[in-house]
Amino acid sequence: MEHTRCLIIGSGPAGYTAGIYTARADLHPLLYEGMQVGGQLTITTEIENFPGYPEGISGPNMMLDLRKQARRFGTECRTGSIISVDLSKRPFICVDDFNNEIEAETIIVATGASANWMGIPSEKRFYGQGVSACATCDGFFYKGLDVCVIGGGDTGCEEAMYLSTLCNKVYLIHRRDQMRASKAMQAKVMNNPKIEIVWSHKIHEIIGNDLDGVTGVDLENLKTDTIEHLDLSGVFVAIGHKPNTDFLKGQLELDEQGYIKVQNPSSATSVPGVFAAGDVCDPHYRQAIVAAGKGCVAGMDVERFLQDNQ
């Protein structure tokens, strides 16, 4: 059975940064990169709000930089996923998707969270060309333009409010005739002159072309079963995220949505020796710079834990 002092599950800013810190601490970490090597940012086009890149950088190139840096200090980056863990005692026993068993003295979970999507083909076609799941990440590119937000919860309202500071007009499209958001958030949206709520509608199709990207949406009126068209340049999907924690159920303490609970400000979880970083334990910010910072925290927490538990 293979043994490691630190197993990092997941890549992206959190996983790779944890790799940098644990490798520099001479812990020789083993990092499983998961099904999507580099995480969610590998399907993001331009990143302009990460410090150190004054001209911006593409998501895939940033992840290549972080991966190279982690490997430079000795992180072993391995293709594949961890599919099961036994956290009942240390060292922990983990199994990858090739049925290899790894014995780990410590674990950092950095598996991230995946956006919930509507499930229509045009959504995938125009992802990064007018379709986004993060207003904070991509809203800047739609300054002065018309966009829509899909959703009726707090997340959808927050995205619409943020975009209203940048865009000409924001359509908030909701399939019901009342929102699930808090009353305070609903009031903010309804009193914002740049936001128009489109009740009882859902996206039927996203319209666009390879040159211009998104140019509009066809909406289905759920009360009349008719199709209506809106001209706009961006579609922001805000119907929630799902943390990638299915393989941890019954092993770690999770919140109601499935996010890992950590003992802030540390990255410690409910199991001593297991730490978490990035979007897998962050339902609020979901930013690359925050994930990288939490990866640093997790790496330092692992080093101190091992020093205290020799």
Secondary structure, DSSP 8 states (H G I E B T S, - for coil): -EEEEEEEE--HHHHHHHHHHHHHTT---EEE-BSSTTGGGGG--EE-SSTT-TT-EEHHHHHHHHHHHHHHTT-EEESB-EEEEE-SSSSEEEEETT--EEEEEEEEE---EEE-----HHHHHTBTTTEES-HHHHGGGGTTSEEEEE--SHHHHHHHHHHHTTSSEEEEE-SSSS--S-HHHHHHHHT-TTEEEETTEEEEEEEEETTTEEEEEEEEETTTTEEEEEE-SEEEE-S-EEES-GGGTTTS-B-TTS-B---TTS-B-SSTTEEE-GGGG-SS---HHHHHHHHHHHHHHHHHHHHHT-
